[in-house]
Amino acid sequence: MLYPSKFGFDPLFPSSKDFKIVVKDDNSGLGVICYKSFKKGDVLARMAGEIVQDLRQHTLQIDKNNHLYDTYFSGYFLHSCDPNISLNMAEMTVTALNDIDAHTFLYMDYSQTEDILYNQFQCGCGSVKCRGWITGKMETSNSLLTMTDYKNNSMGC
């Protein structure tokens, strides 16, 4: 199990034989890689962690006032504007949005769960759906560049 025993022993908790937190690259930092494949619609794992009321790095928003602080698994999901996983914060589950091959990083869209991000950032996901600047769903961009400037300057992700 990736989670310590203080969170219990749910059979859906991620296993170290199926997932690992590793460095993706210098820009992205740490991410979760899966060591087995999953089919679209599969539940990959159940999340756990400390429930906190403040926004932190590695938290995921559960509802308006609560966040899941998980430094063992879900706090390291990488962002993509075309994600391969979806999170159900009511059930604390992770589901495959499409088939996921073994040795693939897990990507969520941060705006799926977050009203406000801990840090907004310039996206580098490379997807044709890329939004360029990543914010929470209730935020406006802190970016100094407009999307038009971003694309015209060939700085696309």
Buried (B, 14 or more C-beta within 10 A) or exposed (E): BBBEEEBEEBEBBBBEEBBBBEEBEEEEEEBBBBEBEBEEEBEBBBBBBEEEEEBEEBBBBBEEEBBBBBBBBBBBBBBBBBBBBBBEBEEBBBBBBEEBEEEBBBBBBBBBBBBEBBEBBEBBBEBEEBBBBBBBBEBEBEBEBEBEEBEEEEEEB
